[in-house]
Amino acid sequence: MIKILKYSFSDLMRSRWSFIYLGFYLLLGFVLLFLNNDLSKGIITLMNVIVVLTPMIGTIFGIMYYYNSREFTELLLAQPVKRSTIFMGQYLGIAISLSLSLVIGLGVPFLAYGLFRSGEILDFALLLINGTFLTFIFVAISICIALFNTNKIKGFGYAILMWLFFAVIYDGLVLMSMMIFKDYPLDSFALIASFLNPIDLSRILILLKLDISALLGYTGALFQKFFGTNSGLFISLGVLLLWIVIPAGLLVRKATRKDF
C-alpha cells in the first residue's frame, strides 16, 4: 500500500493541476494579508473559501484520478495484491497530496506575515485541519461514486451533484424545513442536520473556536448551548473523523466486491 501511495502521491504532485491548486492558495493568502494585515480577519475570510472550494477540488481530483488511472488500476488488480491495499493506497495518495498543497499554499503567506508572533496560530491550525478533513472526506466519497458508476459522464455528474447538495442545496432544505415546522421544537433536528453535513460541521467548528457568536447561526448557537465551546470542538472533530472512516470503509467494501 505504501508503494501505491507513493506512486499516486508523486503522480499527482507532478501534475500541473496540483501546482495550480498550490499557486491559487499561495496567491489567495498573500493577497488577503496584503489587503488586510489582520491575521484573524484573514482566517475568517479563508474559512468561507475553504469550506466550499476544498470539497469541490477533492471531489473533482478524486473522480478524475480514478477514471484516468483505470487501466493502471486494472493492471495492479492482475497482480497478487489485495484490492483494499490498491484502493486505499490510491485514496491516501490523492488526499495527502491535495492536503499538502493546501497546507503549504496557505502556510507560507501566514508564516511570512508573522503567524508565530501572533496569537492566531491555533485558529489557523484548526482552519488547516478542517480543510484536510474535508479533502479526505470528499476524495473518499468521489471515489465511491466512481466505483459505483462505470460510465464516466454519469460518475462526474453524480459527483458534482453530491458537492452541490452538501455545499448549497442541503442548507436550503434545512432552512425550508425549519420555516415550515417553526411551531415545533427543532433543536434536536437542527443538531442532527448539522452532523449530516460535513461542510456545515466544519464551518461551525471554526466559528466555535473563533468564538464569533454573531456568525454562528442557529445550529452553531445550539452547538455552543448544548455542548459548550470545548466539548463542541471535540464532538465536531469526532463526527468529521466518522465522515472519513465511513466513506473509506464503503470504498474498500465496494472495491473488494466489484467486478472489474
Secondary structure, 3 states (H helix, E strand, C coil): CHHHHHHHHHHHHCCHHHHHHHHHHHHHHHHHHHHCCCHHHHHHHHHHHHHHHHHHHHHHHHHHHHHHCHHHHHHHHCCCCCHHHHHHHHHHHHHHHHHHHHHHHHHHHHHHCCHHHCCCHHHHHHHHHHHHHHHHHHHHHHHHHHHHCCCHHHHHHHHHHHHHHHHHHHHHHHHHHHHHCCCCCCHHHHHHHHHCCHHHHHHHHHHHHHCCHHHCHHHHHHHHHHHHHHHHHHHHHHHHHHHHHHHHHHHHHHHHHCCC
